[in-house]
Amino acid sequence: HYVFAAEAPAALTGHVTSAEEGPMEGVLVSAKKAGSTLTITVVSDSQGRYRFPASKLESGQYVLRIRAAGYDLDGRATAEVAAQKTATVDIKLRKTSDLASQLTNSEWLTSMSGTQQQKNILLGCVGCHTLERIVRSKYDPDGMVQTVKRMGTYANQSTPLHPQKRLTTRDTDLVGEDQARVQRAQAEFLSTINLSQSSTWEYPLKTHPRPKGRATRVIITEYDLPRPTIEPHDVIVDKEGIAWYSNFGEQNMGKLDPKTGKVTEYPLPEPKKGSPTGSLSIRFDKDENLWLGMMYQGAIAKFDRKTEKIQVWNIPPELNKANTQVNMTSPMHIGIDDKVWTQNNGFAGIHRIDMKTGKWETWEPFKESPVGHNIYDVVADSKNNAYFTDIGKEHIGRIDAKTGKLTFYETPTKSSGPRRAMMDSQDRLWFGEYRGNRIGMFDTGTEKFQEWAVPTPWSAPYDVAVDKNGDAWTGSMHSDRIARLDPKTGQITEYLLPKSTNIRRVFVDSSTTPVTFWVGSNHGANIIKLEPLE
């Protein structure tokens, strides 16, 4: 049995109310001490009451902020916290005068006019910036088509603070007249949802419901990273409780000690100078050494946690093209045959590296018809067979480790866009269906799929992690919500995060009770720990 925060000694408590609703459930209340890199957040209950456990706030002066769509704080809120005492601060909210600035990407997609097919193009925009940038723009179709063309020249780890140019396009991209026709159609649609024709939007702005019930019983901690340009794409936690992260836009990786908030950065080699910098995936092998996909640098790397030494395997020169993009590694079962799987986003390929000889093998599953396909992740099962996701379509692929045979499986939902994946202890592949708005699972033994729709529209799940209880967790790049699925009942609980959070890789630490969820805020330069209270 876990003692809820409401039953533990409180450092700070109070009620959240508004003239419109009275006591308000589901309001996120965040507290940050002056000079601190930590922000703690709790959520008000059905009586509008919030409570910060004494174990979470040390003595000092705190500034409070809230998140509740449609509302702002009615004045500045602060609290003085003292040891062995409970401070009380009641929080009053007023209706916001700028609802548009509060909308998530998911709420913009829900609000705007257009078909699902038209809106789907926006799922590719949020990797670099919010949709608010698009809907507040004033470009007409001619101006917008130039913007669409320019956006296509940036690498996918770009942000407004750190844009990076691609050297060239992928082999799987449209070209020529086909590309121009699609770009024109995109521009014409985008100019109907922005402010090119009027000073206000011609569609009502819609918000999603605030958290209720179980979704309010949570404590969230945000750990600020040293620079706003750090993009913690993947965050994973080792047995000692240290959080490790890949930096999506810079040539380094880092670790966070959650007990102290201390961040240590480690520089990574730059084997392909002139190409965009940054790493995508970071995964443990059986010894909890860290393996990274170095993206446009055309290599994978291993970081030895004990010696803090880095070893790099460069892709062979004949494969090292301008568009080479090695994002993922799968080192979990390297002990089977001393081989590591990786992929190549430049031409929708799969590679396998022999650690003894350094030889790279290559598979091109879509060589005969590459356009539209995009191999996103590759994950090994317990026998080191490779399973990969095709985000461009709806395929899960398998490569037999012994024979090299390729097998394809299609998700029940068409054009589901399977993205990041993980293999559980039963050799079941769990993955986010980015366009299908679902959590997917493929049982590699029975070759059967299961899917669960995420309640919030336009969540676009990126990744899935399964905890010791069998619950499956995913996060949204669009709604700032973490979804927790009980596959036995189909029940999904959605926890709202305190700020706009570009969620990518999700991780669950099952060594704690209850389990602890971790994720990086890829555009917010912080790492988030979510502790459910049940």
QUIRA-V373726 format. One record per helix or strand. SS is the DSSP state (H for helix, E for strand). FROM is the first residue (numbers start at 1). TO is the last residue. If there is no record, write none. Layout:
[[SS | FROM | TO] [SS | FROM | TO]]
//
This chain:
[[H | 5 | 7] [E | 10 | 18] [E | 22 | 23] [E | 28 | 33] [E | 38 | 43] [E | 49 | 53] [E | 60 | 67] [E | 71 | 73] [E | 77 | 81] [E | 87 | 88] [E | 91 | 95] [H | 99 | 102] [H | 105 | 111] [H | 116 | 124] [H | 132 | 135] [H | 141 | 151] [E | 154 | 154] [E | 159 | 159] [E | 162 | 162] [E | 165 | 165] [H | 176 | 193] [H | 213 | 216] [E | 218 | 224] [E | 232 | 237] [E | 242 | 247] [E | 252 | 257] [E | 262 | 267] [E | 282 | 284] [E | 290 | 293] [E | 295 | 295] [E | 299 | 303] [E | 310 | 314] [H | 317 | 319] [E | 326 | 326] [E | 329 | 330] [E | 339 | 344] [E | 349 | 354] [E | 360 | 363] [E | 375 | 380] [E | 386 | 390] [E | 395 | 399] [E | 406 | 410] [E | 418 | 423] [E | 428 | 433] [E | 438 | 443] [E | 448 | 453] [E | 461 | 466] [E | 472 | 476] [E | 481 | 485] [E | 492 | 496] [E | 503 | 509] [E | 516 | 521] [E | 526 | 532]]
//
